Amino acid sequence: MVDCLLRVEGDVAETCFTVRPGNFFLDDDGLLAETGVMEHIAQSASAYAGWRARQAGARTAPVGFIGEVKKFCCYRRPAVGEELHTTVTLRTEFDGILVIGAETQAGGLPVAGTQMKVAMEPVTQN
């Protein structure tokens, strides 16, 4: 649920994702469920981790798993056709666990914010 990793600058990455018809996380009202927003944020963190791994010489990107969600706040649920922009900030990393903060917007308006711990599987280096 990430269309593009737009930029990476140090500990900050930005992704985008357009909500499309047929998305698994769409509710009956046609809006993306809160769990879908969470999944997009987690995949944004994973895209950033994959970029970092490739920069470090890994042959494949790591697989990540949501370990914990804290302080998740969904301000509104995006509709089909809206493009989400998510900024992920790496707060700390220890033994394959990334602690990130994230803010998601669509059309310049806040969608959600959270802190997450994402567990990353080790990757094979070249």
OpenMM code with the backbone's topology and positions (N, CA, C; nanometers):
from openmm import Vec3, app, unit

residues = "MET VAL ASP CYS LEU LEU ARG VAL GLU GLY ASP VAL ALA GLU THR CYS PHE THR VAL ARG PRO GLY ASN PHE PHE LEU ASP ASP ASP GLY LEU LEU ALA GLU THR GLY VAL MET GLU HIS ILE ALA GLN SER ALA SER ALA TYR ALA GLY TRP ARG ALA ARG GLN ALA GLY ALA ARG THR ALA PRO VAL GLY PHE ILE GLY GLU VAL LYS LYS PHE CYS CYS TYR ARG ARG PRO ALA VAL GLY GLU GLU LEU HIS THR THR VAL THR LEU ARG THR GLU PHE ASP GLY ILE LEU VAL ILE GLY ALA GLU THR GLN ALA GLY GLY LEU PRO VAL ALA GLY THR GLN MET LYS VAL ALA MET GLU PRO VAL THR GLN ASN".split()
positions = [
    Vec3(0.0817, -0.1194, 0.0000),
    Vec3(0.0000, 0.0000, 0.0000),
    Vec3(0.0862, 0.1259, 0.0000),
    Vec3(0.1947, 0.1188, -0.0762),
    Vec3(0.2803, 0.2337, -0.1034),
    Vec3(0.3021, 0.2367, -0.2533),
    Vec3(0.2684, 0.3475, -0.3159),
    Vec3(0.2912, 0.3608, -0.4595),
    Vec3(0.4333, 0.4052, -0.4895),
    Vec3(0.4882, 0.4912, -0.4037),
    Vec3(0.6191, 0.5480, -0.4336),
    Vec3(0.6874, 0.5953, -0.3058),
    Vec3(0.8164, 0.5680, -0.2975),
    Vec3(0.9006, 0.6284, -0.1948),
    Vec3(0.9508, 0.7589, -0.2559),
    Vec3(0.8955, 0.8704, -0.2129),
    Vec3(0.9213, 0.9992, -0.2768),
    Vec3(1.0579, 1.0573, -0.2442),
    Vec3(1.0975, 1.0464, -0.1178),
    Vec3(1.2263, 1.1034, -0.0787),
    Vec3(1.2731, 1.0416, 0.0517),
    Vec3(1.4046, 1.0434, 0.0694),
    Vec3(1.4662, 1.0046, 0.1956),
    Vec3(1.5728, 1.1086, 0.2261),
    Vec3(1.5656, 1.1648, 0.3436),
    Vec3(1.6655, 1.2606, 0.3911),
    Vec3(1.6994, 1.2242, 0.5344),
    Vec3(1.8130, 1.1583, 0.5526),
    Vec3(1.8546, 1.1169, 0.6862),
    Vec3(1.7559, 1.0189, 0.7466),
    Vec3(1.6976, 1.0569, 0.8583),
    Vec3(1.6042, 0.9702, 0.9308),
    Vec3(1.4588, 0.9935, 0.8920),
    Vec3(1.4355, 1.0655, 0.7825),
    Vec3(1.2994, 1.0992, 0.7403),
    Vec3(1.2751, 1.0493, 0.5983),
    Vec3(1.1600, 0.9861, 0.5790),
    Vec3(1.1202, 0.9389, 0.4456),
    Vec3(0.9765, 0.9811, 0.4196),
    Vec3(0.9450, 1.0002, 0.2923),
    Vec3(0.8081, 1.0353, 0.2539),
    Vec3(0.7608, 0.9398, 0.1450),
    Vec3(0.6386, 0.8900, 0.1621),
    Vec3(0.5779, 0.8001, 0.0641),
    Vec3(0.4445, 0.8574, 0.0175),
    Vec3(0.3928, 0.7984, -0.0915),
    Vec3(0.2576, 0.8330, -0.1347),
    Vec3(0.1825, 0.7051, -0.1711),
    Vec3(0.0516, 0.7151, -0.1633),
    Vec3(-0.0368, 0.6021, -0.1933),
    Vec3(-0.1736, 0.6572, -0.2302),
    Vec3(-0.2265, 0.6127, -0.3434),
    Vec3(-0.3607, 0.6526, -0.3849),
    Vec3(-0.4596, 0.5429, -0.3477),
    Vec3(-0.5651, 0.5800, -0.2778),
    Vec3(-0.6698, 0.4851, -0.2393),
    Vec3(-0.7490, 0.4491, -0.3651),
    Vec3(-0.7563, 0.3188, -0.3948),
    Vec3(-0.8216, 0.2727, -0.5174),
    Vec3(-0.9438, 0.1858, -0.4865),
    Vec3(-1.0385, 0.1824, -0.5803),
    Vec3(-1.1535, 0.0924, -0.5633),
    Vec3(-1.1039, -0.0518, -0.5490),
    Vec3(-1.1728, -0.1281, -0.4683),
    Vec3(-1.1372, -0.2680, -0.4499),
    Vec3(-1.0306, -0.2917, -0.3449),
    Vec3(-0.9781, -0.1856, -0.2838),
    Vec3(-0.8781, -0.2031, -0.1790),
    Vec3(-0.9377, -0.2870, -0.0666),
    Vec3(-0.8605, -0.3821, -0.0182),
    Vec3(-0.9044, -0.4739, 0.0871),
    Vec3(-0.9550, -0.3995, 0.2109),
    Vec3(-0.8990, -0.2827, 0.2388),
    Vec3(-0.9312, -0.2096, 0.3613),
    Vec3(-1.0435, -0.1069, 0.3446),
    Vec3(-1.1111, -0.1057, 0.2303),
    Vec3(-1.2244, -0.0145, 0.2131),
    Vec3(-1.3443, -0.0664, 0.2905),
    Vec3(-1.4090, 0.0222, 0.3636),
    Vec3(-1.5323, -0.0136, 0.4332),
    Vec3(-1.6506, 0.0011, 0.3379),
    Vec3(-1.7673, -0.0434, 0.3826),
    Vec3(-1.8884, -0.0365, 0.2999),
    Vec3(-1.9242, 0.1063, 0.2596),
    Vec3(-1.8798, 0.2040, 0.3376),
    Vec3(-1.9095, 0.3440, 0.3054),
    Vec3(-1.8127, 0.4030, 0.2023),
    Vec3(-1.7197, 0.3199, 0.1517),
    Vec3(-1.6259, 0.3653, 0.0491),
    Vec3(-1.5055, 0.4404, 0.1025),
    Vec3(-1.4901, 0.4429, 0.2336),
    Vec3(-1.3757, 0.5098, 0.2952),
    Vec3(-1.2750, 0.4063, 0.3434),
    Vec3(-1.1476, 0.4437, 0.3427),
    Vec3(-1.0427, 0.3550, 0.3905),
    Vec3(-1.0560, 0.3392, 0.5419),
    Vec3(-1.0594, 0.2159, 0.5885),
    Vec3(-1.0702, 0.1887, 0.7319),
    Vec3(-0.9442, 0.2364, 0.8040),
    Vec3(-0.9574, 0.2627, 0.9330),
    Vec3(-0.8421, 0.3037, 1.0131),
    Vec3(-0.7310, 0.2002, 1.0051),
    Vec3(-0.7667, 0.0720, 1.0024),
    Vec3(-0.6641, -0.0323, 0.9911),
    Vec3(-0.5896, -0.0219, 0.8580),
    Vec3(-0.6563, 0.0247, 0.7549),
    Vec3(-0.5908, 0.0460, 0.6262),
    Vec3(-0.4900, 0.1595, 0.6327),
    Vec3(-0.5246, 0.2644, 0.7052),
    Vec3(-0.4306, 0.3751, 0.7242),
    Vec3(-0.3090, 0.3252, 0.8020),
    Vec3(-0.3331, 0.2455, 0.9078),
    Vec3(-0.2224, 0.1869, 0.9847),
    Vec3(-0.1334, 0.1008, 0.8963),
    Vec3(-0.1947, 0.0188, 0.8128),
    Vec3(-0.1176, -0.0683, 0.7238),
    Vec3(-0.0340, 0.0144, 0.6265),
    Vec3(-0.0915, 0.1204, 0.5735),
    Vec3(-0.0153, 0.2083, 0.4841),
    Vec3(0.1056, 0.2674, 0.5570),
    Vec3(0.0871, 0.3114, 0.6802),
    Vec3(0.1983, 0.3677, 0.7572),
    Vec3(0.3051, 0.2617, 0.7809),
    Vec3(0.2642, 0.1410, 0.8188),
    Vec3(0.3603, 0.0328, 0.8416),
    Vec3(0.4368, 0.0004, 0.7135),
    Vec3(0.3680, -0.0026, 0.6002),
    Vec3(0.4360, -0.0304, 0.4740),
    Vec3(0.5261, 0.0857, 0.4327),
    Vec3(0.4915, 0.2063, 0.4726),
    Vec3(0.5797, 0.3206, 0.4480),
    Vec3(0.7095, 0.3045, 0.5270),
    Vec3(0.6977, 0.2620, 0.6532),
    Vec3(0.8167, 0.2358, 0.7348),
    Vec3(0.8994, 0.1238, 0.6736),
    Vec3(0.8321, 0.0224, 0.6224),
    Vec3(0.9017, -0.0894, 0.5592),
    Vec3(0.9732, -0.0453, 0.4311),
    Vec3(0.9105, 0.0424, 0.3533),
    Vec3(0.9751, 0.0944, 0.2317),
    Vec3(1.1025, 0.1702, 0.2682),
    Vec3(1.0953, 0.2484, 0.3735),
    Vec3(1.2127, 0.3219, 0.4207),
    Vec3(1.3211, 0.2249, 0.4669),
    Vec3(1.2823, 0.1229, 0.5431),
    Vec3(1.3792, 0.0233, 0.5902),
    Vec3(1.4416, -0.0512, 0.4723),
    Vec3(1.3618, -0.0820, 0.3717),
    Vec3(1.4142, -0.1483, 0.2523),
    Vec3(1.5136, -0.0612, 0.1786),
    Vec3(1.4836, 0.0675, 0.1670),
    Vec3(1.5761, 0.1613, 0.1032),
    Vec3(1.7081, 0.1649, 0.1793),
    Vec3(1.6996, 0.1720, 0.3120),
    Vec3(1.8211, 0.1748, 0.3948),
    Vec3(1.9018, 0.0467, 0.3783),
    Vec3(1.8329, -0.0671, 0.3744),
    Vec3(1.9022, -0.1954, 0.3590),
    Vec3(1.9743, -0.2021, 0.2245),
    Vec3(1.9072, -0.1591, 0.1184),
    Vec3(1.9699, -0.1607, -0.0147),
    Vec3(2.0897, -0.0664, -0.0194),
    Vec3(2.0790, 0.0488, 0.0459),
    Vec3(2.1916, 0.1423, 0.0513),
    Vec3(2.3109, 0.0817, 0.1252),
    Vec3(2.2816, -0.0075, 0.2207),
    Vec3(2.3868, -0.0740, 0.2981),
    Vec3(2.4402, -0.1984, 0.2278),
    Vec3(2.3868, -0.2298, 0.1082),
    Vec3(2.4393, -0.3420, 0.0311),
    Vec3(2.3601, -0.4704, 0.0382),
    Vec3(2.2426, -0.4681, 0.0975),
    Vec3(2.1607, -0.5901, 0.1055),
    Vec3(2.1107, -0.6284, -0.0336),
    Vec3(2.1023, -0.7585, -0.0584),
    Vec3(2.0506, -0.8076, -0.1867),
    Vec3(1.8999, -0.7980, -0.1935),
    Vec3(1.8348, -0.8140, -0.0813),
    Vec3(1.6886, -0.8094, -0.0767),
    Vec3(1.6448, -0.7150, 0.0352),
    Vec3(1.5252, -0.6671, 0.0218),
    Vec3(1.4692, -0.5803, 0.1258),
    Vec3(1.4206, -0.6658, 0.2424),
    Vec3(1.4285, -0.6141, 0.3641),
    Vec3(1.3814, -0.6904, 0.4796),
    Vec3(1.2288, -0.6972, 0.4841),
    Vec3(1.1800, -0.7987, 0.5524),
    Vec3(1.0369, -0.8118, 0.5785),
    Vec3(1.0120, -0.7544, 0.7175),
    Vec3(0.9076, -0.6728, 0.7297),
    Vec3(0.8778, -0.6111, 0.8581),
    Vec3(0.7415, -0.6518, 0.9106),
    Vec3(0.7278, -0.6464, 1.0415),
    Vec3(0.6032, -0.6805, 1.1094),
    Vec3(0.5724, -0.5724, 1.2124),
    Vec3(0.4462, -0.5312, 1.2191),
    Vec3(0.4065, -0.4341, 1.3209),
    Vec3(0.4199, -0.5004, 1.4571),
    Vec3(0.4998, -0.4389, 1.5446),
    Vec3(0.5182, -0.4927, 1.6782),
    Vec3(0.4325, -0.4216, 1.7814),
    Vec3(0.4088, -0.2922, 1.7586),
    Vec3(0.3309, -0.2139, 1.8544),
    Vec3(0.2841, -0.0855, 1.7865),
    Vec3(0.1640, -0.0452, 1.8187),
    Vec3(0.1104, 0.0830, 1.7725),
    Vec3(0.0770, 0.1642, 1.8968),
    Vec3(0.1295, 0.2872, 1.9029),
    Vec3(0.1033, 0.3760, 2.0166),
    Vec3(0.0495, 0.5083, 1.9650),
    Vec3(-0.0373, 0.5650, 2.0409),
    Vec3(-0.0860, 0.7007, 2.0137),
    Vec3(-0.1387, 0.7169, 1.8717),
    Vec3(-0.2082, 0.6159, 1.8206),
    Vec3(-0.2664, 0.6286, 1.6867),
    Vec3(-0.3876, 0.7198, 1.6947),
    Vec3(-0.3894, 0.8193, 1.6085),
    Vec3(-0.5028, 0.9103, 1.6017),
    Vec3(-0.5420, 0.9259, 1.4555),
    Vec3(-0.6643, 0.8871, 1.4237),
    Vec3(-0.7165, 0.9021, 1.2881),
    Vec3(-0.8100, 1.0227, 1.2889),
    Vec3(-0.7706, 1.1264, 1.2178),
    Vec3(-0.8490, 1.2501, 1.2135),
    Vec3(-0.9650, 1.2398, 1.1156),
    Vec3(-0.9410, 1.1650, 1.0082),
    Vec3(-1.0471, 1.1399, 0.9103),
    Vec3(-1.0051, 1.0211, 0.8250),
    Vec3(-1.1025, 0.9575, 0.7620),
    Vec3(-1.0759, 0.8410, 0.6778),
    Vec3(-1.0801, 0.8845, 0.5316),
    Vec3(-0.9746, 0.8565, 0.4561),
    Vec3(-0.9699, 0.9004, 0.3164),
    Vec3(-1.0616, 0.8192, 0.2259),
    Vec3(-1.1058, 0.8848, 0.1193),
    Vec3(-1.1959, 0.8231, 0.0216),
    Vec3(-1.1170, 0.7730, -0.0988),
    Vec3(-1.1827, 0.6893, -0.1778),
    Vec3(-1.1249, 0.6410, -0.3030),
    Vec3(-1.0833, 0.7619, -0.3867),
    Vec3(-0.9638, 0.7534, -0.4422),
    Vec3(-0.9106, 0.8599, -0.5262),
    Vec3(-0.8193, 0.9569, -0.4537),
    Vec3(-0.8254, 0.9593, -0.3211),
    Vec3(-0.7375, 1.0503, -0.2475),
    Vec3(-0.5955, 0.9945, -0.2440),
    Vec3(-0.4982, 1.0843, -0.2544),
    Vec3(-0.3576, 1.0451, -0.2471),
    Vec3(-0.3035, 1.0787, -0.1088),
    Vec3(-0.2573, 0.9751, -0.0401),
    Vec3(-0.1998, 0.9921, 0.0930),
    Vec3(-0.0510, 1.0222, 0.0805),
    Vec3(-0.0041, 1.1160, 0.1608),
    Vec3(0.1386, 1.1453, 0.1727),
    Vec3(0.1759, 1.1214, 0.3182),
    Vec3(0.2699, 1.0310, 0.3384),
    Vec3(0.3089, 0.9944, 0.4738),
    Vec3(0.4556, 1.0253, 0.4958),
    Vec3(0.4833, 1.0937, 0.6060),
    Vec3(0.6201, 1.1217, 0.6476),
    Vec3(0.6519, 1.0315, 0.7656),
    Vec3(0.7554, 0.9511, 0.7490),
    Vec3(0.8007, 0.8581, 0.8524),
    Vec3(0.9329, 0.9106, 0.9069),
    Vec3(0.9428, 0.9204, 1.0383),
    Vec3(1.0661, 0.9642, 1.1024),
    Vec3(1.1172, 0.8525, 1.1923),
    Vec3(1.2401, 0.8083, 1.1670),
    Vec3(1.3022, 0.7057, 1.2509),
    Vec3(1.3446, 0.7712, 1.3811),
    Vec3(1.2882, 0.7241, 1.4913),
    Vec3(1.3213, 0.7823, 1.6219),
    Vec3(1.4374, 0.7085, 1.6867),
    Vec3(1.4346, 0.5754, 1.6745),
    Vec3(1.5447, 0.4944, 1.7268),
    Vec3(1.5391, 0.3570, 1.6614),
    Vec3(1.6504, 0.2873, 1.6691),
    Vec3(1.6584, 0.1514, 1.6146),
    Vec3(1.7466, 0.0700, 1.7070),
    Vec3(1.6994, -0.0506, 1.7403),
    Vec3(1.7782, -0.1388, 1.8245),
    Vec3(1.7481, -0.2828, 1.7877),
    Vec3(1.8495, -0.3571, 1.7510),
    Vec3(1.8398, -0.5011, 1.7272),
    Vec3(1.7248, -0.5382, 1.6327),
    Vec3(1.7134, -0.4644, 1.5230),
    Vec3(1.6113, -0.4957, 1.4233),
    Vec3(1.4734, -0.4398, 1.4523),
    Vec3(1.4603, -0.3623, 1.5590),
    Vec3(1.3328, -0.2983, 1.5921),
    Vec3(1.3441, -0.1496, 1.5588),
    Vec3(1.2564, -0.1033, 1.4706),
    Vec3(1.2514, 0.0388, 1.4368),
    Vec3(1.1401, 0.1041, 1.5171),
    Vec3(1.1694, 0.2148, 1.5803),
    Vec3(1.0666, 0.2953, 1.6454),
    Vec3(1.0498, 0.4189, 1.5577),
    Vec3(0.9300, 0.4345, 1.5041),
    Vec3(0.9044, 0.5426, 1.4091),
    Vec3(0.7883, 0.6298, 1.4561),
    Vec3(0.7910, 0.7512, 1.4103),
    Vec3(0.6763, 0.8400, 1.4208),
    Vec3(0.6274, 0.8631, 1.2793),
    Vec3(0.4992, 0.8820, 1.2603),
    Vec3(0.4459, 0.9019, 1.1254),
    Vec3(0.3291, 0.9988, 1.1275),
    Vec3(0.3219, 1.0773, 1.0216),
    Vec3(0.2099, 1.1682, 0.9981),
    Vec3(0.1627, 1.1461, 0.8553),
    Vec3(0.0325, 1.1299, 0.8379),
    Vec3(-0.0257, 1.1101, 0.7052),
    Vec3(-0.1209, 1.2246, 0.6751),
    Vec3(-0.1103, 1.2760, 0.5517),
    Vec3(-0.1988, 1.3828, 0.5047),
    Vec3(-0.2560, 1.3448, 0.3689),
    Vec3(-0.3657, 1.4067, 0.3339),
    Vec3(-0.4236, 1.3951, 0.1994),
    Vec3(-0.4811, 1.5315, 0.1646),
    Vec3(-0.4440, 1.5827, 0.0502),
    Vec3(-0.4925, 1.7141, 0.0102),
    Vec3(-0.4537, 1.8240, 0.1066),
    Vec3(-0.3405, 1.8063, 0.1744),
    Vec3(-0.2935, 1.9062, 0.2701),
    Vec3(-0.3612, 1.9014, 0.4053),
    Vec3(-0.4547, 1.8080, 0.4236),
    Vec3(-0.5267, 1.7946, 0.5508),
    Vec3(-0.4790, 1.6707, 0.6254),
    Vec3(-0.4681, 1.6786, 0.7590),
    Vec3(-0.4231, 1.5630, 0.8356),
    Vec3(-0.5205, 1.4457, 0.8244),
    Vec3(-0.4634, 1.3259, 0.8120),
    Vec3(-0.5416, 1.2019, 0.8103),
    Vec3(-0.5157, 1.1239, 0.9382),
    Vec3(-0.3877, 1.1053, 0.9736),
    Vec3(-0.3550, 1.0248, 1.0912),
    Vec3(-0.2137, 1.0549, 1.1381),
    Vec3(-0.1886, 1.0171, 1.2622),
    Vec3(-0.0553, 1.0242, 1.3199),
    Vec3(-0.0391, 0.9102, 1.4179),
    Vec3(0.0833, 0.8622, 1.4330),
    Vec3(0.1065, 0.7494, 1.5231),
    Vec3(0.2540, 0.7336, 1.5543),
    Vec3(0.2806, 0.6476, 1.6507),
    Vec3(0.4131, 0.5930, 1.6766),
    Vec3(0.3997, 0.4425, 1.6618),
    Vec3(0.5005, 0.3801, 1.6035),
    Vec3(0.4984, 0.2345, 1.5843),
    Vec3(0.6350, 0.1759, 1.6131),
    Vec3(0.6318, 0.0509, 1.6558),
    Vec3(0.7521, -0.0316, 1.6568),
    Vec3(0.7333, -0.1333, 1.5456),
    Vec3(0.8329, -0.1419, 1.4589),
    Vec3(0.8281, -0.2357, 1.3473),
    Vec3(0.9484, -0.3281, 1.3596),
    Vec3(0.9225, -0.4584, 1.3682),
    Vec3(1.0291, -0.5583, 1.3764),
    Vec3(1.0706, -0.5971, 1.2354),
    Vec3(1.2003, -0.5872, 1.2078),
    Vec3(1.2525, -0.6188, 1.0755),
    Vec3(1.3331, -0.7482, 1.0821),
    Vec3(1.3066, -0.8386, 0.9869),
    Vec3(1.3866, -0.9603, 0.9775),
    Vec3(1.5250, -0.9244, 0.9244),
    Vec3(1.6285, -0.9974, 0.9673),
    Vec3(1.7629, -0.9708, 0.9143),
    Vec3(1.7672, -0.9957, 0.7633),
    Vec3(1.8548, -0.9216, 0.6949),
    Vec3(1.8692, -0.9372, 0.5504),
    Vec3(2.0085, -0.9875, 0.5171),
    Vec3(2.0192, -1.0482, 0.3998),
    Vec3(2.1469, -1.0991, 0.3517),
    Vec3(2.2210, -0.9876, 0.2796),
    Vec3(2.3456, -0.9662, 0.3174),
    Vec3(2.4286, -0.8661, 0.2502),
    Vec3(2.4896, -0.9277, 0.1251),
    Vec3(2.5316, -0.8429, 0.0310),
    Vec3(2.6003, -0.8899, -0.0912),
    Vec3(2.7303, -0.9563, -0.0571),
] * unit.nanometer
topology = app.Topology()
chain = topology.addChain("A")
for resn in residues:
    res = topology.addResidue(resn, chain)
    for name in ("N", "CA", "C"):
        topology.addAtom(name, app.Element.getBySymbol(name[0]), res)
